[in-house]
Amino acid sequence: MSKKIKVGISIGDINGIGMEVIIKTFSDERMLDICTPIVYGSLKVSSFYRKALEINDFSFNKIKAAKDAIDNKPNLIECWQEDAKIDIGQSTKDGGKYALISLEAATADLASGNIDALVTAPINKDNIQSETFNFPGHTEYLSEKFDGDSLMLMVGENIKIGVATNHIPISKVANTLTSESIFGKLKILNKTLVQDFCSTNPRIAVLGLNPHAGDNGLIGKEEENIIIPAIDNAKSIGINAFGPYPADGFFGSGNYKKFDAILAMYHDQGLIPFKSLSFGSGTNFTAGLSAIRTSPDHGVAYEIAGQNKAEESSFRQAIYTACDIYKNRIFSEEINKNPLVKKK
């Protein structure tokens, strides 16, 4: 592929580790062979962190629009002119304010096709709340912006875990789950495995909701009444879905290695084993949308912000994953074209 992939990057909370990992990532010039990065932020904020990290031989190429991005350079679009107050390691209103400005600018360019993919640095889901952002997280925000059903999919080298419910209280999980919603997530998961990860006839494991996957109804009826019918529906349209499996034994026995992906019923059921197995090298991918968005598998990490302790490996992997998905979608589109349709 001759075209360099344009990857837009929102900087996240300015008091967290987002700008740190961005600077560390693109201080390695080899990353510029992977893509053309376009950061949506502020030169003053980047300069603050560059000095804090004592990285003197690095600078962003300031541009006015994504079309002006230069290959082999880290580019930056100035999203605000005023001095942003940085309180390293603190949750502040400004931290959320500028995170949202960055995210909105990057999302607008993604929707307009000015960038090919979006990688989001971590936000604080509390301080970013505003009149224009009333969402539990990036996944829900982007699902509305791109008007689609999405799936939070955690992607590691040897494991992929999606979640049937996203950022909701545990007390609401059982009442939120329906056979239709689980069936919908299985369809998204199967499609993304084929289209975005080039899997052939992928095998999907489905976890139970209750301990021991309900023990035949002894510890809960959700498996029998909701999850199994969803699996059966998936099988009826050719999806290789299996389960439901008790989550503890499934991961403890290594059974997860036999499947291309896993569908967990709620956030922590999926993310605790994922981060135990892949933390620092995993990626969060918003599957199911027309747009491509990934993020690192960590949060704002206030406790280490500004101390040069933040590891950029997961952020790098988020960029690799976004670029791979972009290429895989082009490949999938090419091989699935109708050969009888004449090219214009």
Buried (B, 14 or more C-beta within 10 A) or exposed (E): EEEBBBBBBBBBBBBBBBBBBBBBBBBEEEBBEBBBBBBBBBBBBBEBBBEBBEBEEBBBBEBEEBEEBEEEBBBBBBBBEEEBEBBBBBBBEBBBBBBBBBBBBBBBBBBEEBBBBBBBBBBBBEBBBEEEBEBEBBBBBBBEBBEBEBBBBBBBEEBBBBBBBBBEEEEEBBEBBBBEBBBBBBBBBBBBBBBBBBBEEBBBBBBBBBEBBBEEEEBBBBBBBBBBBBBEBBEEEEBBBBBBBBBBEBBEEEBBEEBBBBBBBBBEBBBBBBBEBBBEBBBBBBBBBEBBBBBBBBBBBBEBBBBEEBBBBBBBBBBBBBBBBBBBBEEBEEEEEEEEEEEE
